[in-house]
Amino acid sequence: MEDPTVYAAAQATFNDIQGTPSRQERCIGAVPYCFILDEAYRVIMAGPSTGEDPLAAMYDATSGVDALPGPIDRVVRALTAAWRNPRTASPATAAVSDLQVTVAPLHGYDGRRIAVFVQRAAG
């Protein structure tokens, strides 16, 4: 069972990196969206847990339930490729379509996790 504080820690990390989103930004299209991945890039948590997945159109027919949408998965793997050890792991951001993808390392008693934040790119 995953530690329920992992999502809270990820959200705090996102707020530190990006600044706390305004109420209006939080309501538009249910983005930003957060994923917590294990070291094998499997989704172990995703949120917000209410409403439709704003990224549903990005999944293909063969996507697993514990997988990121293909375009986001490729960017996350590229952004985390240099994370060989905890000292080299640092937040990074890239654009995918009209979305901004930010990754950040999380560390806990279960080992390393990867926080992935997806939000609309600043227009």
TORPA-4810 file (N, C-alpha, C, O; in nm, 3 decimals):
<nodes>
NODE_1_0.085_-0.118_0.000_0.000_0.000_0.000_0.089_0.124_0.000_0.186_0.133_0.076_M
NODE_2_0.056_0.217_-0.084_0.134_0.339_-0.094_0.106_0.432_0.022_-0.005_0.436_0.075_E
NODE_3_0.206_0.506_0.060_0.195_0.605_0.166_0.108_0.720_0.116_0.142_0.782_0.016_D
NODE_4_-0.004_0.751_0.183_-0.093_0.857_0.136_-0.030_0.996_0.140_-0.084_1.089_0.081_P
NODE_5_0.081_1.010_0.208_0.145_1.141_0.213_0.229_1.170_0.090_0.276_1.283_0.073_T
NODE_6_0.249_1.070_0.003_0.330_1.090_-0.117_0.267_1.196_-0.207_0.337_1.283_-0.257_V
NODE_7_0.135_1.188_-0.228_0.069_1.286_-0.314_0.081_1.426_-0.254_0.105_1.523_-0.326_Y
NODE_8_0.064_1.438_-0.123_0.077_1.568_-0.058_0.218_1.623_-0.072_0.237_1.742_-0.095_A
NODE_9_0.318_1.536_-0.059_0.456_1.580_-0.077_0.481_1.624_-0.220_0.552_1.722_-0.243_A
NODE_10_0.423_1.553_-0.315_0.438_1.591_-0.455_0.374_1.726_-0.482_0.431_1.809_-0.553_A
NODE_11_0.256_1.748_-0.427_0.189_1.876_-0.449_0.270_1.990_-0.386_0.279_2.098_-0.444_Q
NODE_12_0.328_1.967_-0.270_0.412_2.069_-0.207_0.534_2.098_-0.293_0.575_2.214_-0.307_A
NODE_13_0.593_1.994_-0.352_0.707_2.011_-0.441_0.666_2.094_-0.562_0.739_2.185_-0.603_T
NODE_14_0.551_2.062_-0.620_0.502_2.138_-0.736_0.481_2.284_-0.700_0.521_2.373_-0.777_F
NODE_15_0.421_2.311_-0.586_0.398_2.449_-0.543_0.529_2.523_-0.524_0.539_2.642_-0.556_N
NODE_16_0.632_2.454_-0.473_0.763_2.517_-0.456_0.824_2.551_-0.591_0.886_2.657_-0.606_D
NODE_17_0.807_2.462_-0.690_0.866_2.482_-0.822_0.790_2.589_-0.900_0.851_2.680_-0.957_I
NODE_18_0.659_2.577_-0.904_0.577_2.660_-0.991_0.508_2.776_-0.922_0.463_2.869_-0.990_Q
NODE_19_0.497_2.773_-0.792_0.413_2.871_-0.722_0.273_2.813_-0.713_0.233_2.734_-0.798_G
NODE_20_0.200_2.851_-0.612_0.065_2.799_-0.593_-0.027_2.852_-0.702_-0.034_2.973_-0.722_T
NODE_21_-0.099_2.762_-0.774_-0.187_2.809_-0.879_-0.307_2.884_-0.821_-0.353_2.855_-0.711_P
NODE_22_-0.356_2.981_-0.897_-0.473_3.056_-0.853_-0.596_2.965_-0.858_-0.593_2.859_-0.920_S
NODE_23_-0.702_3.007_-0.793_-0.826_2.929_-0.793_-0.875_2.911_-0.937_-0.922_2.803_-0.973_R
NODE_24_-0.866_3.016_-1.018_-0.910_3.008_-1.157_-0.826_2.905_-1.234_-0.881_2.827_-1.311_Q
NODE_25_-0.695_2.905_-1.214_-0.609_2.809_-1.282_-0.642_2.666_-1.240_-0.636_2.576_-1.323_E
NODE_26_-0.676_2.644_-1.114_-0.709_2.510_-1.067_-0.839_2.460_-1.126_-0.857_2.339_-1.137_R
NODE_27_-0.930_2.547_-1.165_-1.061_2.507_-1.213_-1.065_2.486_-1.364_-1.155_2.417_-1.412_C
NODE_28_-0.973_2.542_-1.439_-0.978_2.535_-1.585_-0.934_2.397_-1.631_-0.817_2.361_-1.619_I
NODE_29_-1.028_2.318_-1.685_-0.998_2.191_-1.748_-0.931_2.087_-1.660_-0.867_1.996_-1.713_G
NODE_30_-0.943_2.096_-1.531_-0.887_1.998_-1.438_-0.737_1.979_-1.456_-0.683_1.873_-1.423_A
NODE_31_-0.670_2.079_-1.509_-0.524_2.076_-1.521_-0.475_2.192_-1.437_-0.527_2.302_-1.460_V
NODE_32_-0.382_2.183_-1.344_-0.274_2.086_-1.344_-0.315_1.947_-1.296_-0.412_1.931_-1.222_P
NODE_33_-0.240_1.851_-1.340_-0.264_1.712_-1.309_-0.133_1.655_-1.255_-0.026_1.696_-1.299_Y
NODE_34_-0.141_1.563_-1.162_-0.021_1.508_-1.100_-0.021_1.356_-1.110_-0.123_1.291_-1.089_C
NODE_35_0.095_1.301_-1.142_0.116_1.157_-1.140_0.233_1.129_-1.047_0.328_1.207_-1.040_F
NODE_36_0.226_1.018_-0.975_0.339_0.968_-0.898_0.377_0.835_-0.963_0.294_0.745_-0.977_I
NODE_37_0.503_0.825_-1.003_0.552_0.706_-1.071_0.653_0.634_-0.983_0.721_0.695_-0.901_L
NODE_38_0.662_0.502_-1.002_0.772_0.430_-0.937_0.893_0.437_-1.030_0.888_0.501_-1.135_D
NODE_39_1.001_0.372_-0.993_1.124_0.382_-1.073_1.113_0.312_-1.208_1.197_0.333_-1.295_E
NODE_40_1.011_0.228_-1.226_0.988_0.161_-1.354_0.891_0.242_-1.441_0.844_0.192_-1.544_A
NODE_41_0.861_0.365_-1.400_0.772_0.456_-1.471_0.626_0.410_-1.474_0.550_0.450_-1.562_Y
NODE_42_0.588_0.327_-1.378_0.448_0.287_-1.365_0.377_0.388_-1.276_0.431_0.432_-1.175_R
NODE_43_0.255_0.424_-1.314_0.174_0.517_-1.235_0.124_0.445_-1.111_0.057_0.342_-1.121_V
NODE_44_0.157_0.500_-0.994_0.107_0.443_-0.870_0.000_0.531_-0.806_-0.079_0.485_-0.724_I
NODE_45_-0.001_0.658_-0.844_-0.105_0.752_-0.800_-0.124_0.856_-0.909_-0.030_0.890_-0.981_M
NODE_46_-0.248_0.908_-0.920_-0.275_1.016_-1.014_-0.385_1.103_-0.956_-0.471_1.054_-0.883_A
NODE_47_-0.381_1.228_-0.988_-0.484_1.315_-0.933_-0.490_1.445_-1.010_-0.397_1.474_-1.084_G
NODE_48_-0.590_1.522_-0.997_-0.696_1.507_-0.897_-0.784_1.386_-0.930_-0.795_1.345_-1.045_P
NODE_49_-0.844_1.332_-0.827_-0.921_1.208_-0.843_-1.066_1.233_-0.882_-1.142_1.137_-0.898_S
NODE_50_-1.105_1.357_-0.895_-1.244_1.386_-0.932_-1.251_1.430_-1.077_-1.156_1.487_-1.130_T
NODE_51_-1.362_1.404_-1.139_-1.384_1.447_-1.276_-1.314_1.359_-1.377_-1.252_1.258_-1.342_G
NODE_52_-1.326_1.398_-1.504_-1.265_1.324_-1.612_-1.116_1.350_-1.621_-1.068_1.456_-1.580_E
NODE_53_-1.044_1.255_-1.672_-0.901_1.270_-1.696_-0.882_1.366_-1.812_-0.921_1.334_-1.924_D
NODE_54_-0.822_1.483_-1.790_-0.805_1.580_-1.898_-0.706_1.534_-2.005_-0.696_1.596_-2.111_P
NODE_55_-0.634_1.427_-1.978_-0.535_1.377_-2.072_-0.584_1.252_-2.145_-0.506_1.188_-2.216_L
NODE_56_-0.711_1.216_-2.128_-0.766_1.092_-2.184_-0.741_1.079_-2.334_-0.715_0.969_-2.381_A
NODE_57_-0.750_1.187_-2.408_-0.731_1.182_-2.553_-0.588_1.146_-2.593_-0.564_1.108_-2.707_A
NODE_58_-0.495_1.156_-2.501_-0.354_1.127_-2.533_-0.318_0.979_-2.519_-0.211_0.938_-2.563_M
NODE_59_-0.406_0.899_-2.459_-0.380_0.756_-2.444_-0.415_0.685_-2.574_-0.508_0.725_-2.644_Y
NODE_60_-0.339_0.579_-2.607_-0.379_0.499_-2.723_-0.456_0.376_-2.675_-0.466_0.352_-2.555_D
NODE_61_-0.509_0.300_-2.767_-0.597_0.187_-2.734_-0.525_0.078_-2.654_-0.591_0.002_-2.583_A
NODE_62_-0.393_0.069_-2.664_-0.320_-0.037_-2.595_-0.256_0.009_-2.464_-0.181_-0.067_-2.402_T
NODE_63_-0.283_0.132_-2.421_-0.223_0.184_-2.298_-0.270_0.105_-2.177_-0.388_0.070_-2.165_S
NODE_64_-0.176_0.076_-2.087_-0.210_0.009_-1.963_-0.267_0.107_-1.863_-0.251_0.228_-1.878_G
NODE_65_-0.333_0.056_-1.760_-0.394_0.142_-1.659_-0.288_0.209_-1.572_-0.316_0.309_-1.507_V
NODE_66_-0.167_0.154_-1.571_-0.061_0.212_-1.489_0.045_0.282_-1.573_0.161_0.293_-1.532_D
NODE_67_0.005_0.330_-1.692_0.100_0.395_-1.783_0.060_0.540_-1.808_-0.058_0.575_-1.806_A
NODE_68_0.160_0.622_-1.832_0.135_0.760_-1.872_0.092_0.762_-2.019_0.119_0.667_-2.092_L
NODE_69_0.025_0.869_-2.061_0.000_0.883_-2.205_0.134_0.883_-2.279_0.231_0.940_-2.230_P
NODE_70_0.139_0.821_-2.397_0.263_0.806_-2.472_0.349_0.931_-2.486_0.467_0.926_-2.453_G
NODE_71_0.293_1.044_-2.534_0.377_1.163_-2.551_0.436_1.213_-2.418_0.550_1.260_-2.415_P
NODE_72_0.360_1.202_-2.311_0.410_1.247_-2.180_0.514_1.149_-2.128_0.615_1.190_-2.070_I
NODE_73_0.491_1.020_-2.147_0.587_0.918_-2.104_0.724_0.941_-2.168_0.826_0.934_-2.100_D
NODE_74_0.726_0.969_-2.297_0.854_0.991_-2.366_0.927_1.112_-2.310_1.049_1.109_-2.293_R
NODE_75_0.855_1.219_-2.281_0.917_1.339_-2.226_0.968_1.314_-2.085_1.078_1.356_-2.050_V
NODE_76_0.890_1.245_-2.003_0.930_1.215_-1.866_1.059_1.131_-1.866_1.150_1.158_-1.789_V
NODE_77_1.065_1.031_-1.951_1.186_0.948_-1.958_1.308_1.030_-2.002_1.418_1.010_-1.951_R
NODE_78_1.287_1.121_-2.096_1.399_1.205_-2.140_1.444_1.299_-2.028_1.563_1.319_-2.008_A
NODE_79_1.348_1.358_-1.956_1.382_1.452_-1.848_1.451_1.384_-1.730_1.530_1.447_-1.660_L
NODE_80_1.422_1.256_-1.708_1.478_1.185_-1.593_1.596_1.096_-1.630_1.650_1.025_-1.545_T
NODE_81_1.637_1.097_-1.755_1.746_1.010_-1.801_1.875_1.032_-1.723_1.953_0.938_-1.705_A
NODE_82_1.900_1.153_-1.678_2.024_1.183_-1.606_2.014_1.152_-1.457_2.111_1.174_-1.384_A
NODE_83_1.902_1.104_-1.409_1.883_1.078_-1.267_1.946_0.945_-1.228_1.875_0.851_-1.192_W
NODE_84_2.075_0.935_-1.235_2.145_0.810_-1.202_2.149_0.785_-1.052_2.145_0.670_-1.008_R
NODE_85_2.156_0.891_-0.973_2.155_0.877_-0.828_2.082_0.999_-0.770_2.055_1.094_-0.842_N
NODE_86_2.050_0.996_-0.640_1.974_1.107_-0.580_2.039_1.244_-0.596_1.968_1.345_-0.601_P
NODE_87_2.170_1.250_-0.605_2.237_1.380_-0.617_2.217_1.444_-0.754_2.219_1.567_-0.767_R
NODE_88_2.198_1.361_-0.857_2.180_1.416_-0.992_2.033_1.440_-1.026_2.002_1.496_-1.131_T
NODE_89_1.943_1.397_-0.938_1.800_1.414_-0.964_1.757_1.556_-0.926_1.772_1.598_-0.811_A
NODE_90_1.704_1.628_-1.022_1.655_1.763_-0.996_1.534_1.790_-1.085_1.520_1.728_-1.190_S
NODE_91_1.447_1.881_-1.044_1.328_1.912_-1.124_1.368_1.961_-1.264_1.470_2.027_-1.283_P
NODE_92_1.283_1.926_-1.361_1.305_1.969_-1.499_1.170_1.985_-1.566_1.071_1.924_-1.524_A
NODE_93_1.165_2.068_-1.669_1.039_2.098_-1.737_1.058_2.094_-1.888_1.163_2.131_-1.939_T
NODE_94_0.954_2.048_-1.958_0.953_2.049_-2.105_0.809_2.066_-2.152_0.715_2.048_-2.075_A
NODE_95_0.793_2.099_-2.280_0.660_2.119_-2.338_0.622_2.000_-2.424_0.705_1.942_-2.495_A
NODE_96_0.493_1.964_-2.417_0.433_1.862_-2.502_0.302_1.920_-2.551_0.212_1.944_-2.471_V
NODE_97_0.291_1.942_-2.680_0.171_2.005_-2.738_0.146_2.136_-2.665_0.233_2.222_-2.661_S
NODE_98_0.027_2.152_-2.607_-0.005_2.275_-2.534_0.011_2.257_-2.384_-0.045_2.334_-2.305_D
NODE_99_0.087_2.155_-2.344_0.104_2.123_-2.203_0.249_2.143_-2.159_0.343_2.127_-2.238_L
NODE_100_0.265_2.178_-2.034_0.397_2.188_-1.972_0.410_2.069_-1.877_0.323_2.048_-1.792_Q
NODE_101_0.516_1.992_-1.892_0.540_1.873_-1.809_0.660_1.902_-1.720_0.768_1.936_-1.769_V
NODE_102_0.641_1.889_-1.590_0.749_1.909_-1.493_0.768_1.780_-1.415_0.671_1.720_-1.370_T
NODE_103_0.893_1.737_-1.401_0.925_1.619_-1.320_1.005_1.663_-1.199_1.082_1.759_-1.205_V
NODE_104_0.986_1.592_-1.089_1.061_1.621_-0.966_1.083_1.489_-0.892_0.994_1.405_-0.887_A
NODE_105_1.201_1.472_-0.833_1.227_1.350_-0.757_1.159_1.355_-0.621_1.151_1.461_-0.558_P
NODE_106_1.112_1.241_-0.577_1.058_1.224_-0.442_1.134_1.109_-0.378_1.164_1.010_-0.445_L
NODE_107_1.166_1.122_-0.252_1.238_1.018_-0.181_1.163_0.984_-0.054_1.114_1.072_0.016_H
NODE_108_1.153_0.855_-0.025_1.084_0.813_0.095_1.128_0.675_0.137_1.225_0.621_0.083_G
NODE_109_1.059_0.619_0.232_1.100_0.490_0.285_1.082_0.377_0.184_1.146_0.273_0.197_Y
NODE_110_0.999_0.396_0.083_0.980_0.296_-0.023_1.078_0.316_-0.138_1.069_0.245_-0.239_D
NODE_111_1.171_0.409_-0.126_1.265_0.437_-0.233_1.226_0.562_-0.310_1.144_0.641_-0.265_G
NODE_112_1.285_0.578_-0.426_1.262_0.697_-0.505_1.130_0.685_-0.582_1.093_0.577_-0.629_R
NODE_113_1.063_0.796_-0.594_0.943_0.810_-0.676_0.965_0.929_-0.767_1.053_1.012_-0.744_R
NODE_114_0.886_0.937_-0.871_0.894_1.048_-0.965_0.760_1.120_-0.965_0.657_1.059_-0.992_I
NODE_115_0.762_1.247_-0.935_0.642_1.329_-0.944_0.638_1.390_-1.083_0.738_1.444_-1.131_A
NODE_116_0.523_1.381_-1.148_0.504_1.438_-1.281_0.385_1.532_-1.274_0.274_1.491_-1.238_V
NODE_117_0.408_1.658_-1.307_0.302_1.758_-1.305_0.276_1.802_-1.448_0.369_1.833_-1.523_F
NODE_118_0.150_1.805_-1.486_0.112_1.844_-1.620_0.015_1.962_-1.607_-0.084_1.955_-1.534_V
NODE_119_0.047_2.069_-1.677_-0.042_2.185_-1.676_-0.043_2.250_-1.814_0.046_2.226_-1.896_Q
NODE_120_-0.142_2.332_-1.837_-0.148_2.404_-1.965_-0.029_2.498_-1.974_0.006_2.565_-1.877_R
NODE_121_0.032_2.504_-2.091_0.146_2.593_-2.113_0.095_2.738_-2.107_-0.016_2.768_-2.150_A
NODE_122_0.178_2.825_-2.052_0.142_2.966_-2.043_0.122_3.018_-2.184_0.206_2.999_-2.272_A
NODE_123_0.011_3.084_-2.204_-0.029_3.126_-2.337_0.011_3.259_-2.373_-0.018_3.303_-2.484_G
</nodes>
